Amino acid sequence: MVTKQIKFFNLKKIMNSGQIFRMYEPEDGRFAVYSGNRRLELVQKGDNTEFFCSPNEFEEYWEDYFDLKRDYGGIVQKAGDYAGTHSIGGAEFLKKACIYGADIRILKQDIWEMMISFIISQQKQIPSIRKCIEALCERFGEKHIVTCNTGKVESGEEVWYGFPDAKSIAAAGPDGLKGLSLGYRERYIYETAVKYLKDGIPDEKLKGMESAEVKKYLLTFTGIGEKVADCICLFGVGLADSFPIDVHIKDILYREFVGDDKKKEVETLLRKKSGTAELSRKKVLESLSYQDYMKIISENFSVFDGVRGIVQQWIFAYELYSLRA
């Protein structure tokens, strides 16, 4: 067991942040994380976290997995400095979001696992995503049996399955994914597995590429679009500047970081195009292109160059928290 005192590290927030789908809290403060064919039990009390693994395994895998070497407090300080020198409405929102989300660390997960997990995540809620992924693991993953006090059972023996490799999925053929509630994603996953094998397991190649090259390559896989590619870059490849854009992020960017004059211009043009005075929020947000949103990010998040994806997670988490409050 390894015990560490870690600031800016909240396992419950990380579990619910949308970046990981195989992490559970069967008891308050006790967690189980599944990564590939690895399993880790953790107990967290305040700043103290117990990792139930050997020191070697912690140093070789889990320390980087949880991004424990990065100075998250320094990013929060940048947000405070930004708010102190910028008068735009988004500056104060950004400061509050960074304070709230600072203990959400960006996990460095397996690239292949992220590819399949985020293909599955499209148009699904987190409980459904978890269910589909677990079903996929049970059908194709390696079976493990452990004696434990955490995990998806309260105590005693737990049977769990590793994340399946591309070979096992591809070998099952186009119909091998039937019955897992994947719908149209069946084809995406199968074709992605086939290409992944054909390309020679590209993980190491991706790690040596520039960010733009990585994303361009990921977009060649069936079922991987802009947002999913950015998620894989951020949560798998470890490109901390990647900035996934979903409907919540679009709303934040438009609401907080687009000036009133620009909003008026966008909405006036949209009314002319649509021929109606009534504009839904969804229609307004969809009227802006991916490039438009990237321009907003570039203009307002340059102070966070190199770690913009971390800040993206924080504003996303803060938005969901504010909606629940």
Secondary structure, 3 states (H helix, E strand, C coil): CEEEECCCCCHHHHHCCCCCCCEEEEECCEEEEEECCEEEEEEEECCEEEECCCHHHHHHHHHHHCCCCCCHHHHHHHHHHHHHHCCCHHHHHHHHHHHHHCCCCCCCCCHHHHHHHHHHHCCCCHHHHHHHHHHHHHHHCCEEEEEECCCCCCCEEEEEECCCCHHHHHHCCCCCCCCCCCCCHHHHHHHHHHHHHHCCCCHHHHHCCCHHHHHHHHCCCCCCCHHHHHHHHHHHHCCCCCCCCCHHHHHHHHHHHCCHHHHHHHHHHHHHHHCCCCCCHHHHHHHCCHHHHHHHHHHHCHHHCCCHHHHHHHHHHHHHHHHHC
